[in-house]
Amino acid sequence: MSKRDYYEALGVERNASDDDLKKAYRRCAMKHHPDRNPGDHAAEAAFKECKEAYEVLSDPAKRRVYDQHGHAAFEHGGMGGGGGGPGYADMGDIFGDIFGNIFGGGARGGPRRGADIGYVMELDLEEAVAGIDKRIEIPTLVSCQHCNGSGSEDGQMDKCETCHGHGQVRMQRGIFQMQQTCPHCAGRGKIIKNPCKPCMGQGRLEEEKVLSVKIPAGVDNGDRVRLQGEGEAGPPGTPPGDLFVEVRVRQHEIFERDGDDLHCEVPVRISQAALGDTIRVPTLGGEIELRVPAETQSGKVFRVRDRGVRSVRSRAPGDLYCKVFVETPVNLTAEQRELLEKFEGTFVGEGARRHSPKASTFLDGVKGFWDRMTS
């Protein structure tokens, strides 16, 4: 199945600015995020599509390649990890695979940085809004302390005789002359004669790394925090990759977040809705008073300004929207039941309809329906 154009997936023009791309990605991600569309496979696919599109178009180098060659530029290199960035191959991967299939070797240069790794961090809504420092443990490849990442037991390394220390060799195949990574030294230009015993000459060991991650205030689902140099250690002589911590916000028992705004439902008694009352409602900063006017109907929404969320991308907080619903009383005492029966007895004749505007509208609709059916 052919992929949709990345610009079309985000709903932007081909000359869209970085800010336009960010706004479009945010809208798309918020609309289709799996947490907001549980069980909706179409929404999940749309979320992955806009995420993939943004990861390419937000990178200037990848965007230039995509503008010239389209999706074909990323097909040969695959979507696996590597030094070219999380989830995508770089130009060395693309042409290395193409020419490697023909000539039996890759066209890429020397050894590159370590792989980027990802970590999903689940947060409560309160933690995401206020920000938090969290300690995490991640399994990764770290530099061997015994040999300081060199892979050599005694620290000595000899020049590779195959590539003469250049890390690359040239190959002549007919009219083509190709340069590729030296197969003998893997592009390092040096050979280890006495490999380190703990890491067996690799310069890296598997280990559980403990890190402290500072999550800024106002993050939301899908936001990522980058820790430069905290990914996997690279081969000897190369820098490590990066760690990307992706935020997932757990469902809250009271509030639902929509961008910078918060929504909640507030129950009121029938007497409070009919007579009016001042009630207390929760916010992330503590309880506040909310005035419910007389004759408030179930479903009425009240807006409380500046009681939402101040996201990492906004200067001002959003608002809190309180939706009132009238709760039917239960477990009535004999006295309460008697009072309600007396109250109900006051609704008699046509005069009762003026006390129930929605019921009157409904009854008028029913009457009109039956009139049409029987005419």
DRENPAPA-732787 format. One record per residue (C-alpha): residue in three letters; x, y, z. Coordinates in pm, 1 decimal. Example, Ala and Ser with C-alpha at 12.3 -4.5 7.8 and 13.67 -1.06 7.14 Angstrom:
NUDREN type       xx       yy       zz
NUDREN  ALA   1230.0   -450.0    780.0
NUDREN  SER   1367.0   -106.0    714.0
REM end
This chain:
NUDREN type       xx       yy       zz
NUDREN  MET      0.0      0.0      0.0
NUDREN  SER    151.5    333.9   -105.7
NUDREN  LYS    218.7    594.6    158.5
NUDREN  ARG     47.4    928.6    168.8
NUDREN  ASP    256.1   1236.4    100.3
NUDREN  TYR    405.6   1359.6    428.9
NUDREN  TYR    288.6   1717.6    370.2
NUDREN  GLU    -62.6   1592.6    296.1
NUDREN  ALA    -55.6   1374.8    610.1
NUDREN  LEU     13.5   1683.3    823.7
NUDREN  GLY   -218.8   1908.1    621.2
NUDREN  VAL     45.3   2170.5    536.1
NUDREN  GLU    190.0   2324.7    220.0
NUDREN  ARG    530.9   2217.1     92.4
NUDREN  ASN    678.2   2553.6    191.7
NUDREN  ALA    550.9   2524.3    549.5
NUDREN  SER    775.4   2672.7    818.7
NUDREN  ASP    904.3   2483.0   1123.3
NUDREN  ASP    635.4   2647.4   1336.9
NUDREN  ASP    366.8   2543.5   1088.3
NUDREN  LEU    491.7   2184.8   1103.7
NUDREN  LYS    490.2   2185.1   1484.6
NUDREN  LYS    135.6   2322.0   1502.0
NUDREN  ALA      9.2   2076.1   1241.8
NUDREN  TYR    174.6   1781.3   1416.2
NUDREN  ARG     32.6   1886.2   1752.8
NUDREN  ARG   -320.5   1908.3   1610.3
NUDREN  CYS   -289.3   1572.2   1438.5
NUDREN  ALA   -133.9   1397.6   1740.0
NUDREN  MET   -395.7   1531.7   1980.6
NUDREN  LYS   -679.4   1425.2   1751.4
NUDREN  HIS   -557.6   1072.7   1677.1
NUDREN  HIS   -360.4    976.4   1990.0
NUDREN  PRO   -439.0    613.8   2090.5
NUDREN  ASP   -509.3    719.1   2450.1
NUDREN  ARG   -795.5    934.8   2324.4
NUDREN  ASN   -916.8    676.4   2074.6
NUDREN  PRO   -892.1    339.0   2252.2
NUDREN  GLY   -950.5     48.5   2017.2
NUDREN  ASP   -969.1    273.3   1709.2
NUDREN  HIS   -718.5    120.3   1467.3
NUDREN  ALA   -778.7    391.1   1206.2
NUDREN  ALA   -688.0    662.1   1458.3
NUDREN  GLU   -379.3    467.6   1564.1
NUDREN  ALA   -265.0    439.4   1202.4
NUDREN  ALA   -326.4    812.4   1146.7
NUDREN  PHE   -126.0    894.1   1462.3
NUDREN  LYS    169.4    685.4   1342.0
NUDREN  GLU    146.4    843.2    996.7
NUDREN  CYS    158.5   1203.8   1122.9
NUDREN  LYS    436.9   1115.9   1369.3
NUDREN  GLU    645.2    959.2   1090.9
NUDREN  ALA    580.5   1259.4    866.7
NUDREN  TYR    684.4   1508.7   1135.5
NUDREN  GLU   1004.4   1318.5   1222.6
NUDREN  VAL   1115.4   1348.2    861.2
NUDREN  LEU    998.2   1700.3    779.4
NUDREN  SER   1121.9   1851.4   1108.0
NUDREN  ASP   1477.9   1741.8   1025.4
NUDREN  PRO   1622.3   1981.6    761.1
NUDREN  ALA   1852.3   1718.3    608.3
NUDREN  LYS   1581.7   1452.4    583.7
NUDREN  ARG   1333.9   1706.3    451.2
NUDREN  ARG   1569.3   1803.8    166.3
NUDREN  VAL   1614.9   1437.6     75.5
NUDREN  TYR   1239.5   1375.2     91.7
NUDREN  ASP   1162.6   1680.4   -124.5
NUDREN  GLN   1399.7   1544.9   -391.5
NUDREN  HIS   1325.4   1173.5   -380.4
NUDREN  GLY   1000.5   1125.9   -186.3
NUDREN  HIS    941.4    806.7     12.8
NUDREN  ALA   1189.2    614.4   -202.4
NUDREN  ALA   1473.4    790.7    -22.8
NUDREN  PHE   1388.8    602.3    298.1
NUDREN  GLU   1278.8    265.6    165.7
NUDREN  HIS   1619.0    103.7    104.0
NUDREN  GLY   1762.9    211.5    435.5
NUDREN  GLY   1458.5     84.1    619.3
NUDREN  MET   1301.7    243.2    926.3
NUDREN  GLY   1534.2     87.1   1179.9
NUDREN  GLY   1753.5    280.9   1421.8
NUDREN  GLY   2107.1    395.4   1358.9
NUDREN  GLY   2326.1    698.1   1358.2
NUDREN  GLY   2099.0    893.4   1126.2
NUDREN  GLY   1840.6    958.5   1398.6
NUDREN  PRO   1564.9    766.9   1577.9
NUDREN  GLY   1358.8    558.0   1343.7
NUDREN  TYR   1523.4    654.4   1013.0
NUDREN  ALA   1831.5    571.3    812.5
NUDREN  ASP   2068.1    840.0    690.8
NUDREN  MET   2203.2    884.9    338.9
NUDREN  GLY   2490.6    644.7    411.2
NUDREN  ASP   2238.9    373.4    494.7
NUDREN  ILE   2038.7    436.4    177.8
NUDREN  PHE   2325.3    423.1    -70.0
NUDREN  GLY   2517.2    168.3    133.0
NUDREN  ASP   2234.6    -81.9     93.8
NUDREN  ILE   2187.7     -4.0   -275.3
NUDREN  PHE   2553.0    -47.1   -373.6
NUDREN  GLY   2609.3   -318.8   -116.2
NUDREN  ASN   2355.0   -538.2   -293.8
NUDREN  ILE   2546.1   -491.6   -619.8
NUDREN  PHE   2908.7   -503.2   -508.8
NUDREN  GLY   2888.8   -696.1   -185.8
NUDREN  GLY   2977.7   -406.9     44.0
NUDREN  GLY   2840.9    -80.7    184.8
NUDREN  ALA   2932.4    269.9     74.5
NUDREN  ARG   2923.3    424.2    420.1
NUDREN  GLY   3225.6    573.0    588.2
NUDREN  GLY   3382.7    487.2    920.6
NUDREN  PRO   3207.7    374.9   1238.2
NUDREN  ARG   2935.0    604.4   1360.7
NUDREN  ARG   2784.4    698.8   1696.5
NUDREN  GLY   2600.9    461.9   1926.5
NUDREN  ALA   2232.1    388.0   1876.1
NUDREN  ASP   1958.4    609.6   2015.0
NUDREN  ILE   1724.1    441.0   2260.9
NUDREN  GLY   1370.5    519.7   2371.1
NUDREN  TYR   1199.2    500.1   2707.4
NUDREN  VAL    827.8    545.2   2785.5
NUDREN  MET    759.5    724.1   3115.6
NUDREN  GLU    408.7    710.9   3261.6
NUDREN  LEU    304.2   1011.8   3470.4
NUDREN  ASP     -0.6   1117.0   3668.3
NUDREN  LEU   -173.7   1429.6   3539.7
NUDREN  GLU    -52.8   1624.9   3843.2
NUDREN  GLU    308.1   1524.4   3772.1
NUDREN  ALA    281.1   1619.7   3404.1
NUDREN  VAL    131.1   1959.8   3485.2
NUDREN  ALA    371.7   2052.9   3766.2
NUDREN  GLY    686.3   1889.1   3626.9
NUDREN  ILE    893.9   1635.1   3814.0
NUDREN  ASP   1240.1   1481.5   3850.8
NUDREN  LYS   1228.2   1104.0   3807.6
NUDREN  ARG   1489.4    833.4   3835.9
NUDREN  ILE   1473.0    563.5   3573.1
NUDREN  GLU   1660.1    241.1   3503.8
NUDREN  ILE   1730.8    143.1   3144.9
NUDREN  PRO   1912.7   -159.6   3003.2
NUDREN  THR   2173.7    -33.4   2759.5
NUDREN  LEU   2529.8    -69.3   2631.6
NUDREN  VAL   2778.8    133.5   2832.7
NUDREN  SER   3146.7    203.0   2781.5
NUDREN  CYS   3365.7    -64.2   2940.5
NUDREN  GLN   3538.7     85.0   3244.1
NUDREN  HIS   3816.3   -174.1   3240.7
NUDREN  CYS   3953.2    -56.5   2905.7
NUDREN  ASN   3793.4    292.2   2899.5
NUDREN  GLY   3592.6    189.9   2596.5
NUDREN  SER   3896.5    116.4   2381.0
NUDREN  GLY   3843.8   -258.9   2366.7
NUDREN  SER   4217.1   -312.4   2431.5
NUDREN  GLU   4345.3   -483.5   2744.5
NUDREN  ASP   4670.5   -286.7   2748.5
NUDREN  GLY   4548.8     23.1   2568.5
NUDREN  GLN   4763.9    -54.5   2265.1
NUDREN  MET   4620.8    -53.2   1914.3
NUDREN  ASP   4804.7   -115.3   1585.8
NUDREN  LYS   4736.4     46.0   1252.7
NUDREN  CYS   4518.8   -166.9   1028.6
NUDREN  GLU   4730.3   -309.8    746.3
NUDREN  THR   4430.2   -346.8    514.7
NUDREN  CYS   4324.4     19.8    504.3
NUDREN  HIS   4656.2    163.4    635.3
NUDREN  GLY   4474.3    339.6    916.8
NUDREN  HIS   4218.6    519.9    698.5
NUDREN  GLY   3916.6    307.1    798.9
NUDREN  GLN   3807.4    280.7    436.0
NUDREN  VAL   3914.4     83.1    133.9
NUDREN  ARG   3855.7    134.8   -238.0
NUDREN  MET   3714.8   -134.8   -461.5
NUDREN  GLN   3724.5   -145.2   -840.5
NUDREN  ARG   3435.9   -325.1  -1009.3
NUDREN  GLY   3445.0   -272.7  -1383.2
NUDREN  ILE   3404.1     98.0  -1453.4
NUDREN  PHE   3294.8    165.2  -1095.6
NUDREN  GLN   3530.3    255.4   -815.6
NUDREN  MET   3367.8    239.5   -473.6
NUDREN  GLN   3485.6    337.6   -127.8
NUDREN  GLN   3357.4    133.8    165.2
NUDREN  THR   3418.7     61.3    531.1
NUDREN  CYS   3725.1   -153.6    588.3
NUDREN  PRO   3598.8   -507.1    662.1
NUDREN  HIS   3909.2   -585.8    870.8
NUDREN  CYS   3893.4   -304.3   1128.1
NUDREN  ALA   3522.4   -208.4   1086.9
NUDREN  GLY   3620.8    145.4    993.5
NUDREN  ARG   3830.3    221.3   1302.7
NUDREN  GLY   4161.5    224.0   1119.2
NUDREN  LYS   4320.7     33.9   1407.9
NUDREN  ILE   4342.5   -328.9   1516.6
NUDREN  ILE   4331.0   -457.7   1874.1
NUDREN  LYS   4600.2   -719.4   1927.3
NUDREN  ASN   4520.3   -784.0   2295.6
NUDREN  PRO   4140.1   -762.2   2342.7
NUDREN  CYS   3994.5   -654.9   2676.6
NUDREN  LYS   3867.7   -960.5   2861.9
NUDREN  PRO   3551.0   -816.9   3028.3
NUDREN  CYS   3411.4   -673.9   2703.9
NUDREN  MET   3594.1   -915.7   2466.8
NUDREN  GLY   3737.8   -627.9   2266.3
NUDREN  GLN   3400.9   -462.2   2198.7
NUDREN  GLY   3461.1   -164.5   2428.4
NUDREN  ARG   3099.3   -195.7   2551.0
NUDREN  LEU   2907.8   -394.7   2812.5
NUDREN  GLU   2538.3   -451.3   2880.5
NUDREN  GLU   2433.0   -275.9   3198.6
NUDREN  GLU   2135.3   -125.0   3383.3
NUDREN  LYS   2193.2    249.9   3380.9
NUDREN  VAL   2024.6    469.3   3644.3
NUDREN  LEU   1945.7    823.5   3531.5
NUDREN  SER   1767.3   1126.4   3672.5
NUDREN  VAL   1529.3   1280.5   3418.7
NUDREN  LYS   1388.2   1630.4   3463.0
NUDREN  ILE   1039.0   1648.5   3312.5
NUDREN  PRO    937.4   2011.6   3249.6
NUDREN  ALA    601.8   2143.9   3369.3
NUDREN  GLY    311.2   2119.8   3125.9
NUDREN  VAL    414.2   1815.9   2919.6
NUDREN  ASP    142.0   1612.7   2749.7
NUDREN  ASN    101.2   1274.2   2583.1
NUDREN  GLY    362.9   1217.4   2313.9
NUDREN  ASP    605.3   1488.1   2431.7
NUDREN  ARG    966.6   1372.6   2435.2
NUDREN  VAL   1264.6   1475.1   2645.7
NUDREN  ARG   1606.5   1422.3   2486.6
NUDREN  LEU   1907.7   1331.9   2699.4
NUDREN  GLN   2208.3   1383.4   2476.9
NUDREN  GLY   2478.0   1119.6   2505.7
NUDREN  GLU   2272.5    888.2   2730.2
NUDREN  GLY   2192.4    632.9   2460.3
NUDREN  GLU   2397.5    326.9   2378.6
NUDREN  ALA   2774.1    359.5   2385.5
NUDREN  GLY   2920.5    353.7   2036.2
NUDREN  PRO   3196.0    131.1   1906.4
NUDREN  PRO   3548.5    221.9   2030.4
NUDREN  GLY   3635.1    578.3   1935.3
NUDREN  THR   3276.4    690.4   1859.8
NUDREN  PRO   3032.7    899.7   2067.1
NUDREN  PRO   2724.9    749.5   2235.1
NUDREN  GLY   2370.9    791.1   2105.1
NUDREN  ASP   2089.3    981.2   2275.1
NUDREN  LEU   1806.6    876.7   2505.1
NUDREN  PHE   1453.5    988.6   2417.5
NUDREN  VAL   1204.4    978.0   2705.0
NUDREN  GLU    844.2    980.0   2578.0
NUDREN  VAL    571.1   1092.6   2816.4
NUDREN  ARG    246.1    899.7   2862.7
NUDREN  VAL     -8.8   1060.8   3097.3
NUDREN  ARG   -233.5    821.7   3289.1
NUDREN  GLN   -610.5    868.6   3279.2
NUDREN  HIS   -727.5   1088.9   3565.7
NUDREN  GLU  -1025.0   1003.7   3786.8
NUDREN  ILE  -1162.9   1359.9   3776.8
NUDREN  PHE  -1011.8   1565.2   3495.9
NUDREN  GLU   -978.2   1515.0   3122.7
NUDREN  ARG   -714.9   1724.3   2947.9
NUDREN  ASP   -772.5   1885.0   2609.2
NUDREN  GLY   -464.2   2082.1   2512.6
NUDREN  ASP   -431.3   2354.7   2776.9
NUDREN  ASP   -788.2   2310.5   2905.5
NUDREN  LEU   -926.3   2076.0   3168.5
NUDREN  HIS  -1279.6   1928.7   3179.1
NUDREN  CYS  -1467.3   1771.7   3468.3
NUDREN  GLU  -1821.4   1673.1   3563.9
NUDREN  VAL  -1976.5   1808.7   3884.0
NUDREN  PRO  -2286.6   1645.6   4044.1
NUDREN  VAL  -2550.9   1868.8   4208.9
NUDREN  ARG  -2873.7   1786.9   4388.7
NUDREN  ILE  -3206.7   1868.5   4227.4
NUDREN  SER  -3275.8   2129.5   4494.1
NUDREN  GLN  -2939.1   2299.5   4429.5
NUDREN  ALA  -3005.6   2310.3   4055.8
NUDREN  ALA  -3360.4   2443.9   4103.1
NUDREN  LEU  -3294.0   2700.7   4377.5
NUDREN  GLY  -2932.1   2786.8   4296.3
NUDREN  ASP  -2634.8   2735.3   4526.0
NUDREN  THR  -2262.5   2791.2   4569.3
NUDREN  ILE  -2073.6   2465.0   4540.7
NUDREN  ARG  -1708.9   2370.0   4578.6
NUDREN  VAL  -1531.6   2218.3   4278.0
NUDREN  PRO  -1181.3   2072.3   4252.9
NUDREN  THR   -892.2   2217.8   4053.9
NUDREN  LEU   -531.0   2106.8   4029.7
NUDREN  GLY   -446.2   2394.7   4264.6
NUDREN  GLY   -713.2   2318.4   4527.5
NUDREN  GLU  -1088.4   2366.9   4566.6
NUDREN  ILE  -1268.3   2681.1   4452.2
NUDREN  GLU  -1626.8   2806.9   4484.0
NUDREN  LEU  -1858.3   2797.1   4183.0
NUDREN  ARG  -2192.0   2975.7   4174.2
NUDREN  VAL  -2471.8   2763.8   4023.6
NUDREN  PRO  -2765.6   2992.5   3939.1
NUDREN  ALA  -3127.8   2895.4   3998.7
NUDREN  GLU  -3301.2   2680.0   3735.5
NUDREN  THR  -2971.8   2535.4   3608.8
NUDREN  GLN  -3032.3   2243.3   3373.4
NUDREN  SER  -2831.0   1920.5   3369.1
NUDREN  GLY  -2547.1   1944.4   3115.4
NUDREN  LYS  -2481.4   2315.3   3169.6
NUDREN  VAL  -2108.3   2395.2   3134.2
NUDREN  PHE  -1939.1   2662.8   3345.6
NUDREN  ARG  -1602.7   2807.9   3245.2
NUDREN  VAL  -1345.0   2891.8   3511.9
NUDREN  ARG  -1066.3   3100.6   3359.1
NUDREN  ASP   -696.9   3026.1   3411.4
NUDREN  ARG   -759.4   2702.0   3603.6
NUDREN  GLY   -641.1   2473.5   3326.6
NUDREN  VAL   -283.3   2382.0   3230.6
NUDREN  ARG     12.0   2596.6   3134.6
NUDREN  SER    178.6   2374.8   2874.5
NUDREN  VAL    545.1   2381.6   2781.9
NUDREN  ARG    450.3   2567.7   2463.0
NUDREN  SER    211.5   2831.1   2599.7
NUDREN  ARG    254.7   3149.3   2800.7
NUDREN  ALA    -82.2   3149.3   2976.3
NUDREN  PRO   -277.7   2865.6   3139.6
NUDREN  GLY   -590.5   2725.1   2984.7
NUDREN  ASP   -935.3   2712.9   3144.2
NUDREN  LEU  -1135.3   2466.2   3351.2
NUDREN  TYR  -1477.0   2361.0   3215.9
NUDREN  CYS  -1719.8   2223.7   3476.2
NUDREN  LYS  -2017.7   2032.6   3337.3
NUDREN  VAL  -2304.9   2013.7   3584.8
NUDREN  PHE  -2531.1   1709.6   3598.5
NUDREN  VAL  -2833.8   1682.5   3825.4
NUDREN  GLU  -2817.6   1370.0   4038.9
NUDREN  THR  -3134.5   1181.2   4131.8
NUDREN  PRO  -3150.9   1131.3   4511.2
NUDREN  VAL  -3135.0    772.5   4640.9
NUDREN  ASN  -3193.4    598.4   4978.8
NUDREN  LEU  -3475.2    837.6   5066.6
NUDREN  THR  -3620.2    845.3   5417.8
NUDREN  ALA  -3994.7    828.4   5469.7
NUDREN  GLU  -4003.0   1201.0   5540.1
NUDREN  GLN  -3807.1   1283.7   5223.8
NUDREN  ARG  -4032.5   1062.5   5014.7
NUDREN  GLU  -4340.5   1229.3   5160.4
NUDREN  LEU  -4203.1   1575.9   5085.6
NUDREN  LEU  -4123.2   1476.9   4725.6
NUDREN  GLU  -4470.4   1333.3   4677.3
NUDREN  LYS  -4624.6   1658.5   4800.9
NUDREN  PHE  -4389.9   1851.3   4573.1
NUDREN  GLU  -4481.8   1634.0   4274.1
NUDREN  GLY  -4849.2   1687.2   4353.5
NUDREN  THR  -4811.5   2058.0   4278.8
NUDREN  PHE  -4742.5   1983.1   3910.4
NUDREN  VAL  -5098.2   1948.8   3782.1
NUDREN  GLY  -5277.2   2044.3   3462.4
NUDREN  GLU  -5137.8   2252.8   3180.0
NUDREN  GLY  -4968.7   2486.5   3428.7
NUDREN  ALA  -4716.4   2214.4   3508.2
NUDREN  ARG  -4563.0   2242.7   3163.4
NUDREN  ARG  -4415.7   2585.9   3228.0
NUDREN  HIS  -4199.7   2434.4   3502.8
NUDREN  SER  -4042.3   2175.0   3267.7
NUDREN  PRO  -3929.5   2344.3   2943.4
NUDREN  LYS  -3748.5   2041.1   2804.1
NUDREN  ALA  -4036.6   1806.9   2882.7
NUDREN  SER  -4277.6   2047.1   2714.0
NUDREN  THR  -4063.5   2058.7   2402.1
NUDREN  PHE  -4042.4   1680.2   2403.2
NUDREN  LEU  -4418.1   1638.1   2440.6
NUDREN  ASP  -4482.7   1885.3   2160.0
NUDREN  GLY  -4247.1   1686.7   1941.7
NUDREN  VAL  -4420.5   1359.0   2026.0
NUDREN  LYS  -4762.2   1509.9   1948.5
NUDREN  GLY  -4640.3   1640.4   1612.7
NUDREN  PHE  -4489.3   1300.8   1533.5
NUDREN  TRP  -4814.2   1114.7   1600.4
NUDREN  ASP  -5012.6   1373.1   1405.0
NUDREN  ARG  -4791.0   1312.9   1100.7
NUDREN  MET  -4811.1    937.1   1143.5
NUDREN  THR  -5189.7    932.1   1160.0
NUDREN  SER  -5267.2   1193.1    896.5
REM end
